Amino acid sequence: MNRSLEKLRRTSAKISEFLTRDPRVSSVILFGSGAYGVVSNRSDIDLEVVCNPEIPSRADRETLLSQIAPDWEIHAYGFENSPFPTIDTHRNVDGIKVEVHYQTAKWIDAVVTAVVEHGATTMALCSHRPYTVPALIQRGLVLFDRENFAQKWREESREYPPNLKQNILVKGIPSLQNQMISLKALIQKKSAVVDVRNIQRNQRNVLYYALDALTTVLFAINEIYDPAQNHIEETVFPELTTVPDRLIERWKLIQTTEWPDSVAAFIDLANDVLDLTKSHLSKHPDL
Protein backbone atom coordinates (compact mmCIF):
# COMPACT_ATOMS: atom_id res chain seq x y z
CA MET A 1 0.00 0.00 0.00
CA ASN A 2 1.48 3.38 -0.98
CA ARG A 3 1.82 6.14 1.58
CA SER A 4 -0.95 8.31 0.10
CA LEU A 5 -3.43 5.44 0.25
CA GLU A 6 -2.37 4.44 3.76
CA LYS A 7 -2.82 8.02 4.99
CA LEU A 8 -6.20 8.42 3.29
CA ARG A 9 -7.56 5.20 4.77
CA ARG A 10 -6.16 5.99 8.21
CA THR A 11 -7.89 9.38 8.21
CA SER A 12 -11.09 7.78 6.91
CA ALA A 13 -11.06 5.31 9.79
CA LYS A 14 -10.55 8.15 12.27
CA ILE A 15 -13.54 10.06 10.92
CA SER A 16 -15.62 6.89 10.96
CA GLU A 17 -14.75 6.28 14.61
CA PHE A 18 -16.18 9.66 15.60
CA LEU A 19 -19.28 9.34 13.41
CA THR A 20 -20.18 5.94 14.82
CA ARG A 21 -20.44 7.35 18.32
CA ASP A 22 -23.95 8.30 17.24
CA PRO A 23 -26.12 5.17 17.55
CA ARG A 24 -28.08 6.19 14.46
CA VAL A 25 -24.99 5.60 12.33
CA SER A 26 -25.27 1.99 11.26
CA SER A 27 -22.61 1.66 8.56
CA VAL A 28 -19.74 3.70 7.15
CA ILE A 29 -18.44 2.90 3.67
CA LEU A 30 -15.39 4.48 2.07
CA PHE A 31 -15.93 4.81 -1.66
CA GLY A 32 -14.14 6.44 -4.56
CA SER A 33 -10.39 6.38 -5.08
CA GLY A 34 -9.64 5.56 -1.45
CA ALA A 35 -11.60 2.33 -1.68
CA TYR A 36 -10.30 1.38 -5.12
CA GLY A 37 -6.66 2.01 -4.26
CA VAL A 38 -5.98 4.51 -7.05
CA VAL A 39 -4.88 7.60 -5.15
CA SER A 40 -2.51 10.52 -5.31
CA ASN A 41 -1.65 13.42 -3.02
CA ARG A 42 -4.73 15.19 -4.43
CA SER A 43 -7.25 12.43 -3.72
CA ASP A 44 -10.28 13.16 -1.53
CA ILE A 45 -12.07 11.10 1.11
CA ASP A 46 -15.65 10.12 0.26
CA LEU A 47 -17.68 8.40 2.97
CA GLU A 48 -21.20 7.02 2.70
CA VAL A 49 -22.81 7.05 6.14
CA VAL A 50 -25.81 4.72 6.43
CA CYS A 51 -28.21 5.89 9.12
CA ASN A 52 -30.99 4.02 10.91
CA PRO A 53 -33.70 5.05 11.43
CA GLU A 54 -32.84 8.63 10.45
CA ILE A 55 -30.00 10.95 9.52
CA PRO A 56 -28.73 12.82 12.60
CA SER A 57 -29.60 16.50 12.79
CA ARG A 58 -27.24 19.20 11.59
CA ALA A 59 -26.43 20.10 15.19
CA ASP A 60 -25.67 16.50 16.13
CA ARG A 61 -23.46 15.99 13.08
CA GLU A 62 -21.58 19.20 13.73
CA THR A 63 -20.98 18.20 17.35
CA LEU A 64 -19.39 14.93 16.26
CA LEU A 65 -17.41 16.31 13.34
CA SER A 66 -16.05 19.30 15.26
CA GLN A 67 -14.23 16.84 17.51
CA ILE A 68 -12.19 15.83 14.44
CA ALA A 69 -11.50 19.32 13.11
CA PRO A 70 -13.09 22.79 13.30
CA ASP A 71 -14.85 24.62 10.48
CA TRP A 72 -16.90 21.86 8.87
CA GLU A 73 -19.42 23.01 6.31
CA ILE A 74 -22.55 21.23 7.48
CA HIS A 75 -24.97 20.30 4.71
CA ALA A 76 -22.75 22.00 2.16
CA TYR A 77 -24.96 20.55 -0.54
CA GLY A 78 -26.87 17.42 -1.49
CA PHE A 79 -28.82 15.75 -4.25
CA GLU A 80 -32.45 14.75 -3.89
CA ASN A 81 -33.45 11.24 -4.95
CA SER A 82 -29.85 10.05 -4.79
CA PRO A 83 -27.50 8.24 -2.40
CA PHE A 84 -26.23 11.66 -1.31
CA PRO A 85 -29.12 13.90 -0.12
CA THR A 86 -27.02 15.43 2.66
CA ILE A 87 -23.29 16.14 2.43
CA ASP A 88 -20.96 17.66 5.02
CA THR A 89 -17.55 18.81 3.80
CA HIS A 90 -14.18 19.90 5.11
CA ARG A 91 -11.33 21.33 3.08
CA ASN A 92 -8.53 19.91 5.17
CA VAL A 93 -8.54 16.99 7.59
CA ASP A 94 -4.97 15.74 7.89
CA GLY A 95 -4.30 17.55 4.62
CA ILE A 96 -7.14 15.79 2.79
CA LYS A 97 -10.45 17.17 1.51
CA VAL A 98 -13.36 15.21 3.00
CA GLU A 99 -16.98 14.70 1.95
CA VAL A 100 -19.34 12.84 4.28
CA HIS A 101 -22.53 11.67 2.55
CA TYR A 102 -25.58 10.51 4.49
CA GLN A 103 -28.49 8.28 3.52
CA THR A 104 -30.93 6.10 5.45
CA ALA A 105 -30.80 2.31 5.55
CA LYS A 106 -34.46 2.24 4.56
CA TRP A 107 -33.74 4.18 1.36
CA ILE A 108 -30.75 2.06 0.35
CA ASP A 109 -32.62 -1.15 1.11
CA ALA A 110 -35.51 -0.10 -1.15
CA VAL A 111 -33.18 0.86 -4.00
CA VAL A 112 -31.12 -2.34 -3.81
CA THR A 113 -34.33 -4.40 -3.79
CA ALA A 114 -35.70 -2.56 -6.84
CA VAL A 115 -32.48 -3.09 -8.78
CA VAL A 116 -32.02 -6.74 -7.82
CA GLU A 117 -35.64 -7.87 -8.12
CA HIS A 118 -36.95 -5.62 -10.88
CA GLY A 119 -33.88 -4.46 -12.81
CA ALA A 120 -34.72 -0.83 -12.07
CA THR A 121 -32.91 1.76 -14.19
CA THR A 122 -34.90 4.65 -12.72
CA MET A 123 -37.38 5.00 -9.89
CA ALA A 124 -39.04 7.66 -7.76
CA LEU A 125 -36.55 7.22 -4.93
CA CYS A 126 -33.51 7.35 -7.22
CA SER A 127 -34.22 8.94 -10.57
CA HIS A 128 -30.73 8.51 -12.05
CA ARG A 129 -29.15 5.06 -12.30
CA PRO A 130 -30.18 3.34 -9.08
CA TYR A 131 -27.92 0.46 -10.12
CA THR A 132 -24.90 2.55 -9.11
CA VAL A 133 -25.96 1.98 -5.49
CA PRO A 134 -25.07 -1.75 -5.52
CA ALA A 135 -21.79 -0.76 -7.18
CA LEU A 136 -20.96 1.60 -4.34
CA ILE A 137 -21.72 -1.12 -1.80
CA GLN A 138 -19.89 -3.89 -3.67
CA ARG A 139 -16.78 -1.82 -4.38
CA GLY A 140 -16.66 0.30 -1.25
CA LEU A 141 -14.47 -0.41 1.75
CA VAL A 142 -16.72 -1.09 4.74
CA LEU A 143 -15.26 0.65 7.78
CA PHE A 144 -18.16 -0.03 10.13
CA ASP A 145 -21.29 -2.18 9.91
CA ARG A 146 -23.14 -2.19 13.22
CA GLU A 147 -26.30 -3.94 11.94
CA ASN A 148 -24.67 -5.80 9.03
CA PHE A 149 -26.61 -3.80 6.45
CA ALA A 150 -23.63 -3.53 4.11
CA GLN A 151 -23.03 -7.27 4.33
CA LYS A 152 -26.71 -7.96 3.64
CA TRP A 153 -26.81 -5.71 0.57
CA ARG A 154 -23.60 -7.17 -0.78
CA GLU A 155 -25.03 -10.67 -0.58
CA GLU A 156 -28.35 -9.64 -2.15
CA SER A 157 -26.70 -7.87 -5.09
CA ARG A 158 -23.84 -10.31 -5.68
CA GLU A 159 -25.49 -11.81 -8.78
CA TYR A 160 -26.06 -9.31 -11.58
CA PRO A 161 -29.81 -9.32 -12.44
CA PRO A 162 -30.60 -10.48 -16.02
CA ASN A 163 -33.53 -8.08 -16.25
CA LEU A 164 -31.22 -5.18 -15.35
CA LYS A 165 -28.96 -6.07 -18.26
CA GLN A 166 -31.95 -6.21 -20.58
CA ASN A 167 -33.37 -2.89 -19.36
CA ILE A 168 -30.03 -1.10 -19.68
CA LEU A 169 -29.30 -2.41 -23.18
CA VAL A 170 -32.78 -1.57 -24.49
CA LYS A 171 -32.02 2.10 -23.87
CA GLY A 172 -28.24 2.00 -23.88
CA ILE A 173 -27.67 0.75 -27.42
CA PRO A 174 -29.79 3.48 -29.10
CA SER A 175 -28.22 6.05 -26.79
CA LEU A 176 -24.71 5.07 -27.89
CA GLN A 177 -25.74 5.15 -31.54
CA ASN A 178 -27.26 8.61 -31.08
CA GLN A 179 -24.10 9.88 -29.41
CA MET A 180 -22.08 8.71 -32.39
CA ILE A 181 -24.41 10.64 -34.70
CA SER A 182 -24.10 13.76 -32.52
CA LEU A 183 -20.32 13.64 -32.61
CA LYS A 184 -20.24 13.34 -36.37
CA ALA A 185 -22.68 16.25 -36.69
CA LEU A 186 -20.61 18.43 -34.37
CA ILE A 187 -17.50 17.87 -36.48
CA GLN A 188 -19.38 18.99 -39.58
CA LYS A 189 -20.60 22.17 -37.86
CA LYS A 190 -17.19 23.09 -36.48
CA SER A 191 -16.15 25.46 -39.26
CA ALA A 192 -19.39 27.45 -39.00
CA VAL A 193 -18.93 28.35 -35.31
CA VAL A 194 -16.88 31.43 -34.43
CA ASP A 195 -16.78 31.20 -30.61
CA VAL A 196 -13.76 28.97 -29.94
CA ARG A 197 -14.58 28.53 -26.25
CA ASN A 198 -18.11 27.46 -27.11
CA ILE A 199 -16.74 24.95 -29.62
CA GLN A 200 -14.41 23.45 -27.03
CA ARG A 201 -17.15 23.31 -24.41
CA ASN A 202 -19.49 21.51 -26.79
CA GLN A 203 -16.73 19.11 -27.77
CA ARG A 204 -15.99 18.17 -24.17
CA ASN A 205 -19.65 17.77 -23.26
CA VAL A 206 -20.59 15.65 -26.25
CA LEU A 207 -17.53 13.42 -25.92
CA TYR A 208 -18.17 13.00 -22.18
CA TYR A 209 -21.72 11.79 -22.76
CA ALA A 210 -20.59 9.60 -25.62
CA LEU A 211 -17.99 7.86 -23.45
CA ASP A 212 -20.60 7.47 -20.74
CA ALA A 213 -22.99 5.82 -23.20
CA LEU A 214 -20.23 3.48 -24.32
CA THR A 215 -19.35 2.32 -20.80
CA THR A 216 -23.04 1.90 -19.95
CA VAL A 217 -23.33 -0.73 -22.68
CA LEU A 218 -19.93 -2.26 -21.95
CA PHE A 219 -20.62 -2.71 -18.25
CA ALA A 220 -24.04 -4.24 -18.94
CA ILE A 221 -22.78 -6.95 -21.30
CA ASN A 222 -20.08 -7.75 -18.74
CA GLU A 223 -22.66 -7.83 -15.92
CA ILE A 224 -20.86 -5.16 -13.91
CA TYR A 225 -22.82 -2.59 -11.92
CA ASP A 226 -21.91 0.86 -13.23
CA PRO A 227 -19.51 2.26 -10.60
CA ALA A 228 -19.92 5.91 -11.66
CA GLN A 229 -16.29 6.60 -10.78
CA ASN A 230 -13.10 8.04 -12.20
CA HIS A 231 -10.06 6.02 -13.26
CA ILE A 232 -12.21 3.18 -14.64
CA GLU A 233 -9.44 2.22 -17.04
CA GLU A 234 -7.37 1.29 -13.98
CA THR A 235 -10.01 -0.03 -11.60
CA VAL A 236 -12.80 -1.59 -13.68
CA PHE A 237 -11.64 -2.30 -17.23
CA PRO A 238 -9.12 -4.96 -16.11
CA GLU A 239 -12.04 -6.95 -14.65
CA LEU A 240 -14.02 -7.09 -17.89
CA THR A 241 -13.94 -10.22 -20.01
CA THR A 242 -16.01 -9.16 -23.02
CA VAL A 243 -14.04 -6.24 -24.43
CA PRO A 244 -12.71 -4.86 -27.72
CA ASP A 245 -9.04 -5.37 -28.50
CA ARG A 246 -6.70 -2.98 -26.65
CA LEU A 247 -9.57 -1.38 -24.74
CA ILE A 248 -7.47 0.42 -22.16
CA GLU A 249 -4.97 1.69 -24.73
CA ARG A 250 -7.73 3.00 -26.99
CA TRP A 251 -9.63 4.56 -24.10
CA LYS A 252 -6.56 6.52 -23.04
CA LEU A 253 -5.98 7.57 -26.65
CA ILE A 254 -9.47 9.11 -26.80
CA GLN A 255 -8.79 10.99 -23.57
CA THR A 256 -5.47 12.42 -24.73
CA THR A 257 -5.96 12.99 -28.47
CA GLU A 258 -6.96 16.37 -29.86
CA TRP A 259 -10.30 16.96 -31.54
CA PRO A 260 -11.38 15.68 -34.11
CA ASP A 261 -8.95 12.73 -33.95
CA SER A 262 -10.43 11.82 -30.57
CA VAL A 263 -13.83 11.47 -32.25
CA ALA A 264 -12.46 9.14 -34.90
CA ALA A 265 -10.89 7.02 -32.16
CA PHE A 266 -14.16 7.00 -30.23
CA ILE A 267 -16.26 6.02 -33.27
CA ASP A 268 -13.88 3.16 -33.97
CA LEU A 269 -14.12 1.90 -30.39
CA ALA A 270 -17.89 2.39 -30.22
CA ASN A 271 -18.40 0.34 -33.38
CA ASP A 272 -16.40 -2.48 -31.83
CA VAL A 273 -18.48 -2.31 -28.64
CA LEU A 274 -21.70 -2.43 -30.67
CA ASP A 275 -20.39 -5.44 -32.61
CA LEU A 276 -19.52 -7.18 -29.35
CA THR A 277 -22.96 -6.40 -28.00
CA LYS A 278 -24.65 -7.78 -31.10
CA SER A 279 -22.61 -10.97 -30.79
CA HIS A 280 -23.39 -11.19 -27.09
CA LEU A 281 -27.12 -10.82 -27.68
CA SER A 282 -27.08 -13.48 -30.40
CA LYS A 283 -25.73 -15.92 -27.83
CA HIS A 284 -28.36 -14.88 -25.29
CA PRO A 285 -31.65 -14.71 -27.22
CA ASP A 286 -33.61 -14.51 -23.96
CA LEU A 287 -32.38 -10.92 -23.47
Secondary structure, DSSP 8 states (H G I E B T S, - for coil): --HHHHHHHHHHHHHHHHHTTSTTEEEEEEETHHHHT---TT--EEEEEEESS----HHHHHHHHTTT-S--EEEEE--TTSS-SEEEEEEEETTEEEEEEEEEHHHHHHHHHHHHHH--S--SS--S-TTHHHHHHHHSEEEEETTSHHHHHHHHTSS--HHHHHHHHHHHHHHHHHHHHHHHHHHHHGGG---HHHHHHHHHHHHHHHHHHHHHHHHHHTT------S-HHHHTGGG-SS--TTHHHHHHHHHHS-TTHHHHHHHHHHHHHHHHHHHHHHH-TT-
